[in-house]
Amino acid sequence: MQYNFPETKIEFLKGVGPRRAELLAKELNIRTFGDLLQYYPFRYIDRSKFLKIAEIDSDLIYVQLKGKIVSMETAGQMRASRLIATLQDESGTIDLIWFQGIKWIKEKLKIGEEYIVFGKPSIFNRNYNISHPDIETIAESQQEVSEGLYPFYSSTEKLKSLSLNSKGISKITKTLILMAKSSIPETLTPEIIDKFKFISREEAILNIHFPANAGILQKATVRIKFEELFFLQLSLLMIKQIRLTKTQGHRFVIVGDYFNRFYHEKLPFELTNAQKRVIKEIRIDMGSGKQMNRLMQGDVGSGKTLVALMCMLIAMDNNFQSGLMVPTEILATQHYDTITRMLDGLGVNVELLTGSTKTAKRRQINEDLLSGKLHILIGTHALIEDTVQFANLGLVIIDEQHRFGVQQRARLWEKNSVPPHILVMTATPIPRTLAMTLYGDLDYSAIDEMPPGRKQVKTFHYFDSGRLKVFAFMKKQIKAGRQIYVVYPLINESETMDLKDLQDGYLSISRDFPLHEYAISIVHGQMKSAAKDYEMQRFIKGETQIMVSTTVIEVGVDVPNASVMIIENAERFGLSQLHQLRGRVGRGADQSYCILMTSHKLSADGKKRIETMVRTTDGFEIAEADLRLRGPGDIQGTQQSGMLDLHLADIVKDEKIIKVARDIAIDIISEDPLLQMNKNAKLKEELKKIKKVKGNWEKIS
């Protein structure tokens, strides 16, 4: 049978079949031969080396042992049941524990037989044990051991029940590689391979799975990481090139009366040098005749909204309309209030469109849009409804773009035959390495300077045992006329446990801040919009002194009088979310404070997050720390088109490879913008395959 690597369905591989194929797809997203070839081992060990049980220490991540099973028992009942097998060698004993797959393991193990065990040691009651180890008989091990390093693959309990543990995955991978010899196509050009002395792709795939030694494993790893990062960069640069060569944009050549009157008469404070630089970059883009596609990032309070407003005034000076799309009604209303206040007296027509806008008002907005009478429309996803049609849409600004799906954003581009200029804003600082990787198709501007006179928020960490001190501080601040946020974690809006935390917290605060003396708002995601807005407005107007909330206030609440942010269970938040929450205070003239409350049980990562927050308010430094702590695994959600699909490369650790890959991609695109030269045919073919798998969103930021 002829196989079309790598698209052949995995069920046709010997040893897989329909049942295993279904589970591989469900558990590991392995659907094709190509998917399996790219499911790389997470660790390698020299299976000729064994440790004595007595030699195990806490510095060892994984251990390989050889010994006999001397006892076996099942403890606990129902869901709490577990299988405990004791392994013994000449130096001592260790417990092997299974919480799942107990029946299958129990049938496999025999008391008195010798086994090879591989796993991660942990300590319980001062004794080491290994949970869910890989375990095989000496005979099984001898059948599999080769002269090289032995790969270990991540698996799941469901896959293990079908014998697709690490060893099982290794077995079907070896079968595939033997079949695939001479069928794994080269993807890089001879010039790139020669320049970096890369091994072939076939050699790299073979040796990433079954390396003969550490040296060849290193060569295979570098080759595959480069390939992943190179094609990611090439894809992004090609998208950018197509936009620059094929997508025309409106030419904004006039900086006229609206912009100049605002600058000279209405500007609330002197622009920072960073704001001036970014406005200049945007002006050049919008005057080029090409469609602008720019990411503007800046820390909370750096003045992004002011820059966006001044860009909308340039659009007005050139007789174009602008749309500002934001993720929540609260944020839309806040932007509307801020912008209308700043533009008062300039004759600019600004309207607000959200899900709550009444039918008659919507009709009027649509008429004014089509007649050109309406200059700036601010709103939520209501802006992309089919009934909303602009007369001459020239600029679209998207705030907190990660909260909109790609298809939602795409509908805005379709409002005009000539696509509008696109400015994407984010208050989540992105390390430059990540920005270069995720947003290589966008031009990039950073407002990396705060307005003068803005006081830094002071951040403190208290354990739960210090709560009375925190309550005393809150009362002192309220007496001075300030307002306070108290935020509880809510990982999922349906999690009753988290909602209980919020309700318990509200009751606790109500006891110490009795309602006849203090007024408290409560806001969470399960409330109806009207009730939520009512409570928000009470706080914004100063009718309540304390707002007890979940993270619904992370983006979009601007209360200058709120000077204290208390974050409960702060260890349960990521760094970027803690930074966003802290950004809700420090917006007025008074000194502001952020208090991080945690239990005494803090993980190593939790401690680092808290220490980072207390040490610095620099969003870029926090973003770098966040990236180091989380690694790239959690980042994929920010690239909603699925462009970032790295199996082996690590955008934290592989910064040097990213730079080299990007430099090579830039050189190629500079010489051959559309990859039309014969020498680049292989690269073009690979990009077509990537586009087929990942979709085509060339005009979308």
FENKA-V647859 format. One record per helix or strand. SS is the DSSP state (~ for helix, > for strand). FROM is the first residue (numbers start at 1). TO is the last residue. If there is no record, write none. Layout:
SS:FROM:TO
SS:FROM:TO
//
This chain:
>:9:9
~:10:12
~:17:28
>:32:32
~:33:37
>:43:45
~:53:55
>:63:75
~:78:80
>:82:89
>:92:98
~:102:108
>:114:119
>:121:124
>:127:131
>:134:137
~:138:144
>:150:152
~:157:160
~:166:180
~:190:196
~:201:209
~:214:246
>:248:248
~:257:266
~:273:286
>:290:290
>:293:298
~:304:317
>:321:325
~:329:342
>:350:353
~:359:371
>:376:379
~:381:384
>:393:399
~:401:403
~:406:413
>:421:426
~:432:438
>:443:447
>:458:463
~:464:479
>:483:487
~:496:512
>:520:523
~:529:540
>:546:549
~:551:553
>:562:567
~:570:572
~:575:582
>:593:598
~:604:615
~:619:630
~:632:634
~:636:638
~:655:671
~:678:694
//
